[in-house]
Amino acid sequence: MMNRYYTLEEAIARLPWLEEKFAVMVPVRNELAVRQEELIGLLRRRRNNGHSSSEEEIHACQQAVNRLTRDLQQHLKEVTDEGILVRDVGRGLVDFPSLREDREVHLCWLRGEETIAYWHETDAGFPGRQPL
């Protein structure tokens, strides 16, 4: 697949859609983290004392983890299929590949920012953000 490059205007136009995607993804990600911890606890208890955790409870928790993982992966795929790089789901940090002076850079946006006001080199990441 060829790299998609966003102009600043095109990237800004995607922000409302991204806000909607993160409004769905963040709660799924948070619930997934809780259910994963729950599953680890159930498995640990089973290992320590034989049968304190019922197999049905473990199975149900594993099914929930699997479902939430699939849901999160599907939402992430919808974003990445647009050529947008998701750096941190929890924070809502994304990069839009873009061209600046004929080289690839990333337009950087953090959920909650009103617009895209920063860019960075492809190897710099969030700490290397510079104002546009």
C-alpha positions as CSV (number, residue, x, y, z in Angstrom):
1,M,0.0,0.0,0.0
2,M,1.3,3.4,-0.9
3,N,1.8,5.9,1.8
4,R,-1.0,8.4,2.2
5,Y,0.1,12.0,2.9
6,Y,-2.2,14.4,4.5
7,T,-2.3,18.1,4.0
8,L,-2.9,20.1,7.2
9,E,-6.5,20.9,6.0
10,E,-7.2,17.2,5.3
11,A,-5.9,16.2,8.7
12,I,-7.9,18.8,10.5
13,A,-11.0,17.7,8.6
14,R,-10.5,14.2,10.2
15,L,-10.5,15.4,13.8
16,P,-14.2,15.2,14.5
17,W,-14.2,11.6,13.1
18,L,-11.2,10.8,15.3
19,E,-12.9,12.3,18.4
20,E,-15.8,9.9,17.7
21,K,-13.5,6.9,17.3
22,F,-11.6,7.7,20.5
23,A,-14.9,8.2,22.4
24,V,-15.6,4.6,21.6
25,M,-12.1,3.1,21.8
26,V,-11.0,4.5,25.1
27,P,-13.8,2.9,27.2
28,V,-13.3,-0.4,25.3
29,R,-9.5,-0.2,26.1
30,N,-10.2,0.6,29.7
31,E,-12.7,-2.2,30.1
32,L,-10.2,-4.6,28.4
33,A,-7.5,-3.7,30.9
34,V,-9.9,-4.3,33.8
35,R,-11.0,-7.7,32.4
36,Q,-7.4,-8.7,31.7
37,E,-6.5,-8.0,35.3
38,E,-9.5,-10.0,36.5
39,L,-8.6,-12.9,34.3
40,I,-5.0,-12.9,35.6
41,G,-6.4,-12.9,39.2
42,L,-8.7,-15.8,38.5
43,L,-5.9,-17.8,36.9
44,R,-3.5,-17.1,39.7
45,R,-6.1,-18.2,42.3
46,R,-6.8,-21.4,40.4
47,R,-3.1,-22.2,40.3
48,N,-2.6,-21.4,44.0
49,N,-5.4,-23.5,45.5
50,G,-6.7,-25.8,42.9
51,H,-10.3,-24.7,42.3
52,S,-11.2,-21.4,44.0
53,S,-12.0,-19.9,40.6
54,S,-14.7,-21.8,38.7
55,E,-13.8,-22.8,35.1
56,E,-17.1,-21.2,34.0
57,E,-16.0,-17.9,35.5
58,I,-12.5,-18.1,33.9
59,H,-14.1,-19.0,30.5
60,A,-16.6,-16.1,30.7
61,C,-13.8,-13.7,31.6
62,Q,-11.6,-15.0,28.7
63,Q,-14.5,-14.6,26.3
64,A,-15.0,-11.0,27.4
65,V,-11.2,-10.3,26.9
66,N,-11.4,-11.9,23.5
67,R,-14.5,-9.9,22.5
68,L,-13.0,-6.6,23.7
69,T,-9.7,-7.2,22.0
70,R,-11.5,-7.8,18.7
71,D,-13.6,-4.7,19.1
72,L,-10.6,-2.5,19.9
73,Q,-8.6,-4.0,17.0
74,Q,-11.5,-3.3,14.6
75,H,-11.8,0.3,15.7
76,L,-8.0,0.7,15.4
77,K,-8.0,-0.8,11.9
78,E,-10.7,1.7,10.8
79,V,-8.3,4.5,11.8
80,T,-5.1,2.9,10.5
81,D,-6.8,2.1,7.2
82,E,-7.1,5.8,6.7
83,G,-3.3,6.1,6.9
84,I,-3.4,7.6,10.4
85,L,-0.9,6.4,12.9
86,V,-2.3,5.7,16.3
87,R,0.5,6.2,18.9
88,D,-1.5,6.0,22.2
89,V,-5.2,5.0,22.4
90,G,-5.6,6.1,26.0
91,R,-4.3,9.6,25.4
92,G,-5.7,9.8,21.9
93,L,-2.3,10.5,20.3
94,V,-2.1,10.2,16.5
95,D,0.2,11.2,13.7
96,F,-0.8,12.1,10.2
97,P,2.0,11.4,7.6
98,S,2.6,14.6,5.7
99,L,5.1,16.3,3.4
100,R,7.1,19.3,4.5
101,E,9.8,20.7,2.2
102,D,9.6,17.4,0.1
103,R,10.3,15.1,3.1
104,E,8.0,13.0,5.2
105,V,7.0,14.4,8.6
106,H,4.2,13.7,10.9
107,L,1.4,16.2,11.8
108,C,0.8,15.4,15.5
109,W,-2.5,15.6,17.3
110,L,-3.5,14.8,20.9
111,R,-7.1,14.3,21.7
112,G,-8.5,17.4,23.3
113,E,-6.4,19.8,21.2
114,E,-8.7,22.1,19.2
115,T,-6.7,21.7,16.0
116,I,-3.4,20.4,14.7
117,A,-0.8,22.8,15.8
118,Y,2.3,20.6,15.8
119,W,4.5,18.5,13.6
120,H,7.6,16.4,14.2
121,E,10.2,14.4,12.2
122,T,9.2,10.8,11.6
123,D,11.8,9.6,14.1
124,A,11.3,12.2,16.8
125,G,7.9,11.4,18.2
126,F,5.8,13.4,20.7
127,P,8.8,14.8,22.6
128,G,10.1,16.3,19.3
129,R,6.9,18.2,18.5
130,Q,7.4,21.6,17.0
131,P,4.8,24.3,16.4
132,L,3.6,24.6,12.8
